[in-house]
Amino acid sequence: MNMSKKDIELLRLNYLRGPNIWTYRPVIEALVDIGELEDFPSNTLPGFNERLSAWLPGLIEHRCSEGRRGGFLSRLAEGTWPAHIMEHVAIELQNLAGMKVGFGKARSTSQRGIYKVAVRARNEQVGRAALMAARDLVMAAINDKPYDLAPVVEHLRVMVDDHYLGPSTACIVEAATERSIPWIRLTDGNLVQLGHSARQRRIWTAETDKTSAIAEGISSDKDLTKSLLSSCGVPVPEGRIVESPEEAWEAAQDIGLPVVVKPSDANHGRGVSLELDDRATIEAAFHLAEREGSEVIVERFIRGDEHRLLVVGSRVVAAARGESVWMTGDGVSTCEQLIESQVNSDPRRGDAEEFPLETIVLDRDANVVLELQRQGLTRDSVPAAGRRVLVQRNGNVAMDVTDKVHPEVAEIVAMAARVVGLDIAGIDLVAQDISRPLEEQGGAIVEVNAGPGLLMHLKPSVGEPRPVGRAIIEHLFPEGDAARIPIVGVAGGTDATLVSRLIAWLTHLGGLHVGLACRAGLYLDRRLVEHRSCANWTGGQRLLMNRAVQAAVFENDAEMILREGLAYDRCQVGVVTDMGSVNGLAPYYVDQPEQLFNVLRTQVDVVMPEGVAVLNADDAEVLKMAELCDGDVFLYGQKADSHAMVDHRERGGRALFVRGREVILATGADEIVLVSLDVLDRAPAAAVGLHVEHALPAFAAALSLGIAPALIRAGMETFEPTQGTAAGAGSF
């Protein structure tokens, strides 16, 4: 057959941002048509498996459904279909690009040749590009066509650099995830919210919302910083601001040679010249520093190695030491060529954020040019064979020395951060031996930096990586501090809107500022903020980013879960009222009522272990979800003697049911009358169709949040689910 006529068509790519039918995490979901390839699994395509494995040898690590190394390759040998293969290729392409993922699934639909493929994607743009590239690679392997993998991986790697979090921010986010702290990326950059609503904190790389703007301003003024530190007894080198090359030479003579000349407010060591002891070099260093900052400082040179100590919340959590950079002449190569072959070839060096050391570029690094000049060399000079040439004295801090820091050094460094006022600070000091007190060796603190880089501690050239992200998370969320607000998710049919609004009202009476995202709109307490359906990802995120919200209620239907995923990762209470309808779900290949179970179970899957699933015991399909819940189960229904109710109570579970004209709250064998049904007839809500089937799940959710029965009774007397702005007391 002519395989070139066969194709894989991507019918739709969709980014599911929150928990979904596949997993808790964001995924790219593709609707794929493999057409006639349905008749040609991998074991029927000559040479296909060998070509694929040669291009992507890392596929041997894919365990697949067999759960062992090489599991996917076994599936290839046995015969599997292109949609499944695309899934694994997309995963591997992301891994090669530096974005580690592992989850993927492929499932056939009711239509022959049409598959759903889901692949974990930490970033939407990268995930989309990886899936499209996976399609092209698989087709090339099928048709025995050449495929140039390197530029594809490089393109994806550039996309990761452009679109994903920087390494410093990512390590903090990863530490938050380990603590089950949710996070929201607020911009395309590194501004990230940790936690939800009223309990949120914000970070911007290694700056936090605890970082004082005044302290940051102080740290950027090196002269002011030194003055404050000196007044508090912190050792700093003597120095002063100068305004001309001549004044720099005069200051150097007054301070005593050798000296350091540097800009007052630059970073990354740019414009810093060390150990200067003659007029010509000092004046040249002045011009260099002037280009990099607003003012120039001349200060006493401190002998020793440069160190960077990271302070988080008044304690030192990591320390790194710098090293001078040298090269050796070969009698043939110029200085510029030697720098490229002996220095920039170091795998630790690069211009991307992932590299702990920067590439040296002579057109950019004027301090390196000055260092060469001090040795009588230029970029075009050819050092004699065996001659050692100093390239850079500072700015190469990447050797971990955390365990060697003397307690007195740690104490004085932490004090320096407090004096400036920074909650997170990178303290630069010079010392010959970090394991000895500064005073006895003449060491000193030379800079205090806000928003310090973390990469040197995450990827040191020598020594163990340090868990600095975890330290920052512990600083922002000390043990016992909650990062989550109470969240109630309500899934079901059209009645879910009324149930959600009643839950929000009862929670509001419990004393919390409540946000509600439902099909009737977006509410903050009793105020209608958005008069259109907000039962979607965008509406939910608006609540989770609002610092005023102390509890939130979300309405979710099957279509929203299939289209976007839930707006939150976990919830305290998950309510499922009924299975709803398949109407409108045909584009998602959900056309049978029994398929709704796998969609709506998502609401139960995200209930926290300490949370509660509120389930309708009168609906057999909903009742099946009880065994899926990580937390407790609270049943409700109108049949007090149903088998499900009796069995649940015998196991000590909580339940709400109707007996006569009363709603009974039972915990095991214990019962109390929660409310009379007469209240539903008298309540203003009766006019808009509030019935017992709406009240029961709302009552159960409110009780699961710890709201007192007396408040629930009062809530039924005052609930008014009005439209428009909430003008009257009790409206929601």
Secondary structure, 3 states (H helix, E strand, C coil): CCHHHCCCEEEEEEEECCCCCCCCCCEEEEEEECHHHHHCCHHHCCCHHHHHHHHCHHHHHCCHHHCCCCHHHHHHHHCCCHHHHHHHHHHHHHHHCCCCCCCEEEEECCCCCEEEEEEECCCHHHHHHHHHHHHHHHHHHHHCCCCCHHHHHHHHHHHHHHHCCCHHHHHHHHHHHHCCCCEEECCCCCEEEECCHHHCEEEECCEECCCCHHHHHHHHCHHHHHHHHHHCCCCCCCEEEECCHHHHHHHHHHHCCCEEEEECCCCCCCCCEEEECCHHHHHHHHHHHHHHCCCEEEEECCCCEEEEEEEECCEEEEEEEECCEEEECCCCCCHHHHHHHHHCCCCCECCCCCCCECCCCCCCCHHHHHHHHHCCCCCCCCCCCCCEEEEECCCCEEEECHHHCCHHHHHHHHHHHHHHCCCEEEEEEEECCCCCCHHHHCCEEEEEEECCCCHHHHCCCECCCCCHHHHHHHHHCCCCCCCCCCEEEEECCCCHHHHHHHHHHHHHHCCCCEEEEECCEEEECCEEEECCCCCCHHHHHHHHCCCCCCEEEEEECHHHHHHCCCCCCCEEEEEECCCCCCCCCHHHCCCCHHHHHHHHHHHHHCEEEEEEEEEECCCHHHHHHHHHCCCEEEEEECCCCCHHHHHHHHCCCEEEEEECCEEEEEECCEEEEEEECHHHHHCHHHHHCCCHHHHHHHHHHHHHCCCCHHHHHHHHHHCECCCCCCCCCCEC
